[in-house]
Amino acid sequence: MREAVQELEAAGVEPVVVDEDATAHDLPEVEIAVVLGGDGTILRAAELTRACGIPLLGVNLGHVGFLAESERDDVGEAVRRVTAGDFTVEERMTIAVRVQAPDGRVVHDWALNEAALEKGESRILEVAVEVDGRPLSSFGCDGIVTATATGSTAHAFSAGGPVVWPDVDGMILVPMSAHALFARPLVVGPRSTLAIEVLDRSPAAGLLTCDGRRRLEVPRGSRVEITRSPVPVRLARLTPAPFTTRLVNKFALPVEGWRGRGTAHAPATVREAAGREAVLPDAPSPGPAPDAALDPALDPVLRDGITRGGGA
C-alpha cells in the first residue's frame, strides 16, 4: 500500500484511500481505482465502482488472483503506467439476480463472478431448473452455481464447471453433487433466462450468495432468476496477453514440449510455467510415407488402399 501511494504522489496524482466499510456514495470523483489484494478485494471494489463505471486495476496480493492485472512486485510499474494513461479498459459481463419469496416479496442483486444457491442446512436441497421459461429437470443436490464467463474459474470451476473464455457472452449453470442422471453443467446465451425453484418438498431451505459476499436466505417455494445485466464491471488491462497465457500462469499448467505451428519466419514460442519464454525450432512437416516402406508382400488391393489413405 505504501509503495503504491508513494508512486501516485510522485506522479502528481492525489491518492484517495477508501475505508473498508465505505459505500458507493462515499466515493469521490476518480478516474481509476487501484485495488491492492486478492480476488475477494477486487470483488469488493467492484461493488463500489460498477454503478459509476470506474475501471479497476487489480494488484494481486493474494494467491491466484485471476481478476488482478499485476503482481505484488510490479506495483510500481503498474502505477506509473496507469498515471501515464498507458492501459486499456475491458468490460466484463455481470448477471442480474432476482429472488421472489413465497409471500411475493422480491429482492434484486447482481454478481460479477457467480450467484451460488446452496443448502442452508445439512440436508439435501430439492430444486427444479428452468431455462427460457421451460422446465429442464428437477433433482436433489448440495446447490447450484450460476456464473459468468469471468466466474468460470472461481466457484463454478471448483464445482466441476467448464472454463469459459471471458469474451464469451454467456451464462453457466453448474449443479453441485446432484442426485440425478442428467445434471451436467450448462452454458446458455446472453439473452436466456435461468431459473431455479426451491421446491416445497425440499428437506432444506436455500442460501444464495453473490460473489461470496452478499447472502440472502431462500425459503422453500422461492424462485431465483438469473439474466444478463446491462451494467458491466470495467477492468483496466496493461498487457494484451491472451486468456490462455493467464490460465497457464495462474494454474502453473505444464506446457513443456509444446511445439506449436511455427514458420520459417516466426519460430514457435511457449511460455513455461516458471514464466520464462523458450524459443523452439520449427516443427518439420510430416510427409507422406513412401511406397517403398510398405511390405511388397501385401495384397495389391490392400497396398493400394494404404497408399491412398484408406482404412481396413
C-alpha positions in Angstrom: 0.0 0.0 0.0 2.7 2.5 1.0 4.7 1.9 -2.3 1.6 2.5 -4.4 0.7 5.7 -2.6 4.3 7.0 -3.0 4.3 6.2 -6.7 1.0 8.1 -7.2 2.2 11.1 -5.3 5.5 11.1 -7.3 3.4 11.2 -10.5 1.5 14.2 -9.2 -1.7 12.3 -8.5 -3.6 12.6 -5.3 -4.4 9.1 -4.0 -7.7 8.5 -2.2 -7.8 5.6 0.3 -11.3 4.1 0.8 -12.3 2.7 4.1 -13.4 -1.0 4.3 -17.0 -0.1 5.2 -17.3 2.6 2.5 -20.3 2.7 0.1 -20.5 3.8 -3.5 -21.9 7.1 -2.3 -18.7 7.7 -0.3 -16.5 7.7 -3.4 -15.1 11.0 -4.7 -14.7 11.6 -8.4 -11.8 9.4 -9.5 -10.6 8.2 -12.9 -9.4 4.7 -11.9 -9.3 2.5 -8.8 -6.1 0.7 -8.0 -7.1 -2.3 -5.8 -4.4 -4.0 -3.7 -5.4 -7.5 -2.7 -6.8 -10.8 -4.0 -9.9 -11.5 -6.0 -12.1 -11.0 -2.9 -10.8 -7.5 -2.5 -11.4 -6.8 -6.2 -14.9 -8.1 -5.9 -15.4 -5.7 -3.0 -14.1 -2.8 -5.1 -16.5 -3.8 -7.9 -19.4 -3.2 -5.5 -18.2 0.4 -5.2 -17.3 1.2 -8.7 -19.7 -0.7 -11.0 -22.5 1.8 -11.0 -20.3 4.7 -11.9 -18.2 2.9 -14.5 -14.8 3.5 -12.8 -12.2 1.0 -14.2 -10.4 -1.3 -11.7 -6.7 -2.2 -11.8 -6.1 -5.1 -9.5 -2.7 -5.7 -8.0 -2.6 -9.3 -6.6 -1.5 -9.6 -3.0 -3.4 -12.9 -2.6 -3.0 -16.4 -4.1 -4.4 -17.0 -7.6 -5.7 -13.5 -8.3 -7.5 -14.2 -11.6 -9.0 -10.8 -11.7 -5.8 -9.0 -11.0 -3.7 -7.5 -13.7 -0.4 -7.0 -11.9 1.6 -8.8 -9.2 3.0 -7.5 -5.9 6.5 -7.0 -7.2 5.2 -4.9 -10.2 3.1 -2.4 -8.3 5.4 0.5 -9.0 5.4 -0.2 -12.8 1.6 -0.6 -12.7 1.0 2.7 -11.0 3.4 4.5 -13.4 1.6 3.1 -16.4 -1.8 4.0 -15.0 -0.8 7.6 -14.3 0.6 7.9 -17.8 -2.7 6.6 -19.3 -1.0 3.5 -20.7 -3.8 1.0 -20.3 -6.9 -0.3 -21.9 -10.3 -1.0 -20.4 -12.1 -4.3 -20.7 -15.8 -4.7 -19.9 -16.8 -7.9 -18.1 -20.4 -9.1 -18.2 -22.3 -9.3 -14.9 -25.5 -11.2 -14.1 -28.7 -9.8 -12.6 -30.3 -11.8 -9.8 -34.0 -11.7 -8.9 -35.3 -13.7 -5.9 -39.0 -14.0 -5.3 -40.1 -15.4 -2.0 -43.4 -17.4 -1.5 -45.1 -14.3 0.0 -44.4 -12.3 -3.2 -41.5 -10.3 -1.8 -38.8 -9.6 -4.4 -35.1 -8.9 -3.8 -32.6 -7.9 -6.5 -28.9 -8.3 -6.6 -26.1 -8.9 -9.1 -22.8 -10.7 -9.5 -19.5 -10.4 -11.5 -18.4 -14.0 -10.7 -21.3 -16.1 -9.6 -24.6 -16.4 -7.7 -24.5 -19.7 -5.7 -27.6 -21.2 -4.3 -26.6 -23.8 -1.6 -28.4 -25.8 1.0 -28.8 -23.8 4.2 -28.8 -26.9 6.4 -27.0 -30.2 6.4 -29.9 -31.9 4.5 -30.3 -32.0 0.7 -31.8 -29.2 -1.4 -34.6 -30.1 -3.8 -34.8 -27.8 -6.8 -36.3 -27.5 -10.3 -34.3 -25.9 -13.1 -35.9 -23.9 -15.8 -34.3 -22.4 -19.0 -36.1 -19.7 -21.0 -39.4 -20.4 -19.4 -39.4 -24.2 -20.0 -38.7 -26.8 -17.3 -35.5 -28.7 -17.7 -35.1 -31.0 -14.8 -35.6 -31.4 -11.0 -33.3 -33.1 -8.6 -31.8 -33.1 -5.1 -28.3 -31.5 -4.7 -26.0 -29.6 -2.5 -26.6 -26.5 -4.6 -26.4 -24.8 -8.0 -23.8 -22.2 -9.1 -24.8 -19.8 -11.8 -21.8 -17.9 -13.2 -20.5 -15.6 -15.8 -17.5 -16.4 -18.1 -15.4 -14.4 -15.7 -16.6 -16.5 -12.8 -16.0 -19.8 -14.6 -12.5 -20.1 -12.9 -14.0 -19.4 -9.4 -16.7 -21.3 -7.6 -18.1 -22.8 -10.8 -14.7 -24.3 -11.5 -14.5 -25.9 -8.1 -17.9 -27.4 -8.7 -16.8 -29.1 -11.9 -17.9 -26.5 -14.4 -16.2 -25.6 -17.7 -13.5 -22.9 -18.1 -15.1 -20.3 -20.4 -13.0 -17.6 -22.1 -14.1 -14.1 -20.8 -15.1 -12.8 -24.2 -17.8 -15.4 -24.4 -21.0 -13.5 -23.7 -23.0 -16.3 -21.9 -24.0 -17.7 -18.5 -23.1 -21.0 -16.9 -25.2 -23.3 -14.6 -23.3 -26.0 -12.6 -25.2 -28.4 -10.2 -23.2 -29.4 -7.2 -23.4 -33.1 -6.1 -26.7 -33.6 -7.9 -28.7 -36.9 -7.3 -29.7 -37.2 -11.0 -28.7 -38.8 -14.2 -28.9 -35.6 -16.2 -27.2 -32.9 -14.1 -24.5 -31.7 -16.3 -23.1 -28.1 -16.5 -24.9 -25.9 -18.9 -23.8 -22.9 -21.0 -26.5 -20.6 -22.3 -26.6 -17.5 -24.4 -26.8 -13.9 -23.1 -30.5 -13.5 -23.9 -31.5 -16.6 -21.9 -33.1 -16.7 -18.5 -32.1 -19.2 -15.9 -34.5 -20.0 -13.1 -34.1 -22.2 -10.0 -37.1 -23.0 -7.8 -36.6 -24.4 -4.3 -39.4 -27.0 -4.1 -41.9 -27.1 -1.3 -40.9 -30.7 -0.6 -37.2 -29.7 -0.2 -35.8 -31.0 3.1 -33.6 -27.9 3.4 -34.1 -24.2 2.5 -31.6 -22.4 0.4 -28.9 -19.7 0.9 -28.0 -17.5 -2.0 -24.5 -16.0 -2.1 -23.5 -13.4 -4.7 -19.7 -13.2 -5.3 -19.0 -14.8 -2.0 -20.0 -11.6 -0.2 -23.7 -10.9 -0.1 -26.0 -13.5 1.3 -29.8 -14.0 1.2 -32.0 -16.7 2.7 -34.1 -18.5 0.1 -37.0 -20.4 1.8 -38.9 -23.3 0.3 -41.2 -22.2 -2.5 -38.9 -19.4 -3.6 -37.8 -18.7 -7.2 -34.3 -17.4 -8.3 -34.0 -15.9 -11.8 -30.6 -15.1 -13.4 -30.3 -12.9 -16.5 -27.6 -10.9 -18.2 -27.2 -7.5 -16.6 -26.8 -4.4 -18.8 -24.2 -2.9 -16.4 -20.7 -4.4 -16.7 -17.7 -4.2 -14.5 -14.7 -2.4 -16.2 -11.2 -3.8 -15.7 -8.0 -1.9 -16.6 -5.6 -4.0 -18.6 -1.8 -3.3 -19.0 -1.0 -6.1 -21.5 -2.8 -7.8 -24.3 -1.8 -11.2 -23.2 -4.4 -13.9 -24.2 -6.5 -15.6 -21.7 -4.7 -18.9 -22.4 -1.5 -17.4 -21.1 -3.3 -16.2 -17.9 -4.6 -19.8 -17.4 -1.1 -21.3 -17.8 0.5 -18.8 -15.4 -2.2 -18.8 -12.7 -2.6 -22.6 -12.6 1.1 -23.3 -13.4 -0.1 -25.7 -16.2 2.5 -28.0 -17.7 3.3 -26.8 -21.3 6.8 -28.1 -21.7 7.3 -29.8 -25.0 4.7 -27.8 -26.9 6.0 -27.1 -30.5 3.1 -25.1 -31.9 2.8 -24.2 -35.6 6.0 -22.2 -36.2 7.0 -21.0 -39.7 10.4 -20.2 -41.1 9.9 -16.6 -40.3 8.3 -16.9 -36.9 9.6 -19.7 -34.7 7.1 -21.2 -32.2 7.3 -20.0 -28.6 5.9 -21.3 -25.4 5.6 -19.7 -22.0 6.7 -22.2 -19.4 5.1 -22.4 -16.0 8.0 -20.6 -14.4 7.4 -17.6 -16.6 10.3 -18.0 -18.9 9.9 -17.8 -22.7 11.5 -20.6 -24.7 12.1 -20.4 -28.4 11.7 -23.7 -30.2 12.8 -24.7 -33.7 10.1 -25.1 -36.4 8.5 -28.5 -36.4 9.2 -30.4 -39.6 6.2 -31.0 -41.8 5.4 -34.7 -41.9 5.4 -36.0 -45.5 3.5 -39.0 -47.0 5.1 -42.4 -46.3 7.0 -43.6 -49.3 5.6 -46.7 -51.1 8.9 -48.4 -50.5 8.1 -48.5 -46.8 5.2 -50.8 -47.5 5.7 -54.6 -47.4 5.8 -55.8 -51.0 4.2 -59.0 -49.9 0.9 -57.1 -49.2 -2.1 -57.9 -51.3 -2.2 -55.4 -54.2 -5.7 -54.2 -53.3 -4.8 -53.6 -49.6 -1.5 -52.0 -50.7 -3.4 -49.5 -52.9 -5.8 -48.7 -50.1 -3.0 -47.8 -47.7 -1.2 -45.5 -50.2 -4.5 -43.7 -50.9 -5.1 -43.2 -47.2 -7.9 -45.8 -46.8 -8.6 -48.0 -43.9 -9.4 -51.6 -43.4 
